[in-house]
Amino acid sequence: MGKKSRTPTGKAKAENRKIDQKDLPPPPPPPEELKGSAVPLETPALPGSSFKVLGTDRYDDGGVGDLTLLIDLEDMVLRRKRGENEYFSALKADLLPRANYGSMARMSRREQKVSLAQLLFSEDNDDEDKGPSEVYQSQVDGEESKSVIDHRAGRLSQSRAALRLSLLLREPACASLALAELCKRNLALSGSEGAVDALRCADKCLEVAGDDFWDGDEVALEAEESKNGERPPEPTERNATTPGLAHPASLKLLPLRVSHLCLRSGLLQRGNSLAALGREKEARDTYTSVFPLLEGEPRCSRVDWERHSLHVNIGNTISRETPTDFAKADVEFEKAVQMGLDHLNEEGGSETDGRNMLACAKRHRCRALKRAGRLDEAKALMLVLIKEQREEDVRKAKEAEEKAAEEALKAIEDKPKVPMLKAK
């Protein structure tokens, strides 16, 4: 039992630290009740949104539910772990894990989590990886301008900052996602030369998301900037004492879906790293291992882009490994094409995403035909792609003109009318 305060100031502080049970919010639901974005909604999450689920009258939430589980702004995991009284007492006394130095020191834990979400998921118009496709192809050819290299290096540093903040906040799901982003951005900056570093980050991402233990010191190394091209030294002894997201100890506090979301991201990026290293069979096996994690997910554009990217990636590994076996690779390209057609033809599909899926699959099929030496077919398909791209550009320009005209008309209608003065 601690000492009782004797001074008026000490008594006031002690009184201020007391928690009134009546003021506490309801306790978080059990982990097994949290489904994230797996369950379609009866009505759109946002008015006017087009997140329809194919062939149903239900709506996808755009991944909002999954993002809520991963970022955990309400600290549901800590509340389950510490108990309501201890958690809110620590929150009131500012004793919960957070960054206590640097530019974020004045922010609350919740504000720091919002900043972490922005580091992990924000995009701007200059981002080369903007968009839903995760199809791997090398972006490095030695002809990049300084501005492009600087932008890619900045994105890589942003991922390192996200990993540091994730570890400070003790948010393993965010750490796993930050490692997946580090993998992706290592490949974007350095291509095959960065593939070894990328693969190491992907493996650590999967370790954090898995059902065993992981070493926080090893993970923290990935947040360090290399000096003169050299990595900081590895720990002399491994200390894997933190349970992974799928470990039984973790599943008492958070749903298995959190692990699955991180595994999906990590496996995709691991496949990309292996492809960059030329290890096509391993890459293909890694991509294929994602499909069981997608079973039961809604047929919406958000998740179908993930499925589409996997099929195109698998087709590319076959094409690169055995260029003459185009027919085998084309089986995967056809599956990707069918997803685009589904969104164009079925109720609830996204026409824009459908067209983009078709264009993506056709581009990579064209490259596979070229590798197979079927140049005439590759040229014919390229001409089709060029024609379709021109038609798409015209359609977009027309839509932009119509939208501008509608906004101009609305501005006129909304303009306050000045009453006319009658002549004397």
C-alpha positions in Angstrom: 0.0 0.0 0.0 1.5 3.4 -1.0 2.0 6.4 1.2 -1.0 8.8 1.6 -0.4 12.4 0.5 -0.3 14.9 3.3 0.1 18.2 1.5 -3.0 19.9 -0.2 -1.2 19.7 -3.6 -0.5 16.0 -3.2 -4.1 15.3 -2.0 -5.4 17.2 -5.0 -3.3 15.1 -7.4 -4.3 11.9 -5.8 -8.0 12.9 -6.0 -7.6 13.8 -9.7 -6.1 10.3 -10.4 -9.2 8.5 -9.1 -11.4 6.9 -11.7 -15.1 7.2 -11.5 -16.6 4.0 -12.9 -19.7 5.8 -14.0 -17.6 8.0 -16.4 -16.0 5.0 -18.2 -17.1 4.0 -21.7 -18.5 0.5 -22.2 -15.8 -2.2 -22.2 -14.5 -3.5 -25.6 -16.3 -6.5 -27.1 -14.6 -9.9 -27.0 -12.0 -10.5 -29.8 -14.0 -13.2 -31.4 -16.8 -10.8 -32.1 -14.6 -8.4 -34.2 -15.0 -9.1 -37.9 -13.4 -6.0 -39.4 -14.4 -5.6 -43.1 -15.2 -9.3 -43.6 -18.9 -8.8 -43.2 -20.6 -6.7 -45.9 -22.9 -3.8 -44.8 -26.6 -3.4 -45.5 -26.2 0.2 -46.4 -23.2 2.2 -47.7 -20.7 3.3 -45.1 -20.6 6.7 -46.8 -23.5 8.3 -48.7 -22.9 8.0 -52.5 -20.1 5.4 -52.1 -19.9 2.6 -54.7 -18.4 -0.1 -52.6 -20.8 -2.8 -53.8 -20.3 -6.5 -53.3 -20.7 -8.4 -56.5 -24.0 -10.1 -57.1 -25.6 -8.9 -53.8 -27.4 -5.9 -52.4 -24.7 -5.5 -49.7 -21.8 -3.0 -49.5 -18.1 -3.2 -48.7 -16.9 -0.7 -46.1 -13.8 0.1 -48.1 -11.5 -1.5 -45.5 -12.5 0.9 -42.7 -13.3 -2.0 -40.3 -9.9 -3.6 -41.0 -8.1 -0.3 -40.5 -9.9 0.1 -37.2 -8.6 -3.3 -36.0 -5.0 -2.6 -37.1 -4.6 0.9 -35.7 -6.8 0.3 -32.6 -7.5 3.9 -31.8 -9.7 2.9 -28.9 -6.8 0.8 -27.4 -9.1 -2.2 -27.1 -6.1 -4.6 -26.8 -4.6 -2.6 -23.9 -7.9 -2.3 -22.1 -8.4 -6.1 -22.3 -4.9 -6.7 -21.1 -4.8 -4.2 -18.2 -8.4 -4.1 -17.2 -10.6 -1.0 -17.3 -9.5 0.6 -14.0 -5.8 0.2 -14.6 -6.0 1.3 -18.2 -7.9 4.5 -17.6 -5.8 5.3 -14.5 -2.6 5.0 -16.7 -4.2 7.0 -19.4 -5.1 9.8 -17.0 -1.6 9.8 -15.6 -0.1 9.7 -19.1 1.7 6.4 -18.4 0.7 4.5 -21.5 3.4 3.8 -24.1 4.0 6.7 -26.5 6.8 8.8 -28.0 8.1 11.0 -25.2 10.7 12.9 -27.2 11.0 14.6 -30.6 8.3 16.5 -32.5 5.5 14.1 -31.2 6.3 14.5 -27.5 3.4 16.9 -27.0 0.9 14.7 -28.7 -1.3 12.3 -26.8 -1.1 8.5 -27.5 -4.2 8.7 -29.6 -2.8 11.6 -31.6 0.4 9.7 -32.2 -1.7 6.7 -33.4 -3.4 9.0 -35.9 0.0 10.1 -37.1 1.1 6.5 -37.4 -1.9 5.7 -39.6 -0.9 8.6 -41.8 2.6 7.4 -42.1 1.5 3.9 -43.0 -1.4 4.6 -45.3 -1.2 8.1 -46.7 -0.7 8.7 -50.4 -0.1 11.8 -52.5 -0.3 12.5 -56.1 3.4 12.0 -56.6 3.4 8.4 -55.2 4.4 6.0 -57.9 2.8 3.1 -56.0 -0.5 4.9 -55.7 -3.5 2.7 -56.8 -4.8 -0.7 -55.9 -2.6 -2.9 -58.1 0.2 -4.8 -56.3 1.6 -6.4 -59.5 5.4 -6.6 -59.3 7.7 -5.2 -61.9 11.1 -3.6 -61.5 10.9 0.2 -61.4 14.7 0.6 -61.5 16.5 0.9 -64.8 19.3 3.3 -63.9 17.6 6.2 -65.8 15.7 7.6 -62.8 16.0 11.4 -62.2 17.3 12.8 -58.9 13.8 13.9 -58.0 12.4 10.4 -58.5 15.2 8.8 -56.4 14.8 11.4 -53.7 11.0 10.8 -53.6 11.6 7.0 -53.3 14.2 7.5 -50.6 11.8 9.7 -48.7 9.0 7.1 -48.9 11.5 4.5 -47.5 12.4 6.9 -44.6 8.7 7.4 -44.0 8.3 3.6 -43.5 11.2 3.5 -41.1 9.6 6.3 -39.1 6.4 4.3 -39.0 8.2 1.2 -37.7 10.0 3.3 -35.0 6.7 4.8 -33.8 4.9 1.4 -33.9 7.6 -0.1 -31.6 7.4 2.9 -29.2 3.6 2.6 -29.1 3.9 -1.2 -28.7 1.6 -1.8 -31.6 2.8 -5.1 -33.3 0.2 -5.1 -36.0 1.4 -1.7 -37.2 5.1 -2.9 -36.9 4.2 -5.8 -39.2 2.6 -3.5 -41.8 5.5 -1.1 -41.6 7.9 -3.9 -42.3 5.8 -4.9 -45.4 6.0 -1.3 -46.5 9.8 -1.2 -46.0 10.0 -4.3 -48.2 8.0 -2.7 -50.9 9.9 0.6 -50.8 13.3 -1.1 -50.7 12.4 -2.7 -54.0 11.1 0.6 -55.4 14.3 2.4 -54.5 17.0 -0.2 -55.3 15.3 -2.9 -57.4 17.1 -6.2 -57.4 20.0 -4.7 -55.5 17.6 -4.0 -52.6 15.8 -7.3 -52.8 17.9 -9.0 -50.0 17.0 -6.2 -47.6 13.4 -6.3 -48.8 13.2 -10.1 -48.3 14.6 -9.7 -44.8 11.9 -7.1 -43.9 9.2 -9.3 -45.4 10.3 -12.3 -43.3 10.3 -10.2 -40.2 6.8 -8.9 -41.1 5.6 -12.5 -41.3 7.4 -13.4 -38.0 5.5 -10.6 -36.2 2.2 -11.7 -37.7 2.8 -15.4 -37.1 2.1 -17.9 -34.2 5.6 -18.0 -32.7 7.7 -15.4 -30.9 9.7 -12.5 -32.4 12.7 -10.4 -31.3 12.0 -6.7 -30.9 15.6 -5.8 -31.1 16.0 -7.5 -34.5 12.9 -5.7 -35.8 14.1 -2.4 -34.4 17.2 -2.6 -36.6 15.1 -2.2 -39.7 14.1 1.3 -38.5 17.7 2.4 -38.4 19.2 4.3 -41.4 22.3 2.6 -42.8 25.5 4.5 -42.5 27.8 4.5 -45.6 25.7 1.7 -47.0 26.3 -0.5 -44.0 23.6 -1.9 -41.7 23.9 -1.7 -37.9 25.3 -4.9 -36.4 22.8 -7.7 -35.6 22.2 -8.5 -31.9 24.8 -11.1 -30.7 22.0 -13.2 -29.1 18.5 -13.8 -30.2 15.8 -12.8 -27.7 12.5 -13.9 -29.3 10.2 -13.3 -26.4 7.3 -11.3 -27.9 4.3 -13.4 -29.0 3.3 -13.1 -32.6 -0.2 -11.8 -33.6 -1.4 -15.4 -34.1 0.1 -16.8 -30.9 -2.5 -18.1 -28.4 -1.5 -15.4 -25.9 -2.2 -12.7 -28.5 -5.5 -14.2 -29.6 -6.9 -13.7 -26.1 -6.6 -9.9 -26.7 -7.1 -9.5 -30.5 -8.9 -11.3 -33.3 -7.1 -13.7 -35.7 -8.1 -11.4 -38.5 -5.4 -9.0 -37.5 -2.8 -11.6 -38.1 -4.4 -12.6 -41.4 -4.4 -9.0 -42.7 -0.7 -8.6 -41.9 0.1 -12.0 -43.4 -1.6 -11.1 -46.6 0.5 -8.0 -46.9 3.7 -9.6 -45.9 3.3 -12.7 -48.2 2.6 -10.5 -51.2 5.7 -8.4 -50.6 7.8 -11.5 -49.9 6.7 -12.9 -53.2 7.8 -9.6 -54.9 11.2 -9.8 -53.2 11.8 -13.4 -54.3 10.7 -12.4 -57.8 13.3 -9.6 -57.8 15.9 -12.1 -56.8 14.9 -14.4 -59.7 13.7 -17.1 -57.3 10.5 -17.6 -59.4 9.3 -21.0 -57.9 9.6 -19.7 -54.4 7.8 -16.5 -55.4 5.0 -18.4 -57.0 4.5 -20.6 -53.9 4.5 -17.5 -51.7 1.8 -15.8 -53.8 -0.3 -19.0 -53.9 -0.2 -19.2 -50.1 -2.2 -16.0 -49.9 -5.4 -17.4 -51.4 -6.5 -19.4 -48.4 -6.4 -16.2 -46.4 -8.8 -14.6 -48.9 -11.4 -17.3 -48.7 -14.7 -15.9 -47.4 -13.6 -12.3 -48.2 -16.3 -10.3 -50.1 -16.2 -10.0 -53.9 -15.7 -6.3 -53.9 -13.2 -4.2 -56.0 -10.9 -3.7 -52.9 -10.3 -7.4 -52.3 -10.6 -8.4 -56.0 -7.6 -6.2 -56.8 -5.7 -8.2 -54.3 -6.8 -11.5 -55.9 -6.2 -10.0 -59.4 -2.6 -8.9 -58.5 -1.8 -12.4 -57.2 -2.9 -14.1 -60.4 -0.9 -11.7 -62.6 2.1 -12.1 -60.4 1.9 -15.9 -60.6 1.5 -15.7 -64.4 4.6 -13.5 -64.5 6.7 -15.9 -62.5 5.8 -18.7 -64.9 6.5 -16.5 -67.9 9.9 -15.4 -66.6 10.9 -18.9 -65.5 9.9 -20.7 -68.7 9.2 -18.1 -71.3 8.1 -20.6 -73.9 5.3 -22.0 -71.6 3.0 -19.1 -72.4 -0.2 -21.3 -72.2 0.5 -22.1 -68.5 1.1 -18.5 -67.7 -2.0 -17.4 -69.6 -4.2 -19.5 -67.4 -3.4 -17.0 -64.6 -3.8 -14.0 -66.8 -7.2 -15.3 -67.9 -8.3 -15.5 -64.2 -7.2 -11.9 -63.8 -9.1 -10.9 -67.0 -12.2 -12.7 -65.7 -12.2 -10.6 -62.5 -12.2 -7.5 -64.6 -15.1 -8.8 -66.7 -17.0 -9.7 -63.5 -16.9 -6.1 -62.4 -18.0 -4.9 -65.9 -20.8 -7.3 -66.3 -22.2 -8.3 -62.9 -24.5 -6.4 -60.6 -22.6 -4.3 -58.1 -19.3 -4.3 -60.0 -17.1 -1.3 -60.4 -16.8 -0.4 -64.1 -13.7 1.7 -63.5 -11.9 -1.1 -61.6 -13.1 -3.6 -64.2 -11.6 -1.7 -67.0 -8.3 -1.1 -65.1 -8.1 -4.8 -64.2 -8.5 -5.8 -67.9 -5.8 -3.3 -68.9 -3.4 -4.5 -66.3 -3.8 -8.2 -67.2 -3.5 -7.4 -70.9 -0.2 -5.4 -70.4 1.4 -8.3 -68.6 0.0 -10.9 -71.1 1.6 -8.7 -73.8 5.0 -8.9 -72.1 4.6 -12.7 -71.6 3.9 -13.1 -75.4 7.1 -11.1 -76.2 9.1 -13.3 -73.9 7.7 -16.4 -75.6 8.8 -15.0 -79.0 5.2 -14.6 -80.2 5.9 -11.0 -81.4 3.1 -10.7 -83.9 0.5 -11.5 -81.2 2.3 -9.2 -78.7 2.1 -6.3 -81.2 -1.5 -7.0 -82.0 -2.4 -6.9 -78.3 -0.4 -3.8 -77.8 -2.4 -2.0 -80.5 -5.6 -3.1 -78.8 -4.2 -1.6 -75.5 -3.3 1.6 -77.1 -6.7 2.0 -78.7 -8.5 1.2 -75.4 -6.2 3.7 -73.6 -7.1 6.4 -76.0 -10.8 5.6 -75.6 -10.4 5.7 -71.8 -8.6 9.1 -72.0 -11.5 10.5 -74.1 -14.1 9.1 -71.7 -12.2 10.6 -68.7 -11.9 14.0 -70.4 -15.7 13.9 -71.2 -16.5 13.0 -67.6 -14.3 15.9 -66.3 -16.0 18.4 -68.7 -19.5 17.2 -67.6 -18.5 17.4 -63.9 -17.1 21.0 -64.4 -20.3 22.0 -66.2 -22.4 20.6 -63.3 -20.3 22.4 -60.7 -20.6 25.7 -62.6 -24.3 25.3 -63.0 -24.7 24.5 -59.3 -22.6 27.6 -58.4 -24.9 29.8 -60.4 -28.0 28.2 -58.8 -26.6 28.6 -55.3 -25.6 32.2 -55.8 -27.7 34.5 -53.7 -30.3 36.4 -55.8 -30.3 40.2 -55.4 -33.9 41.6 -55.4 -34.5 44.0 -58.3 -35.4 47.6 -57.3 -38.7 48.9 -58.8 -38.4 52.1 -60.8 -40.2 55.1 -59.2 
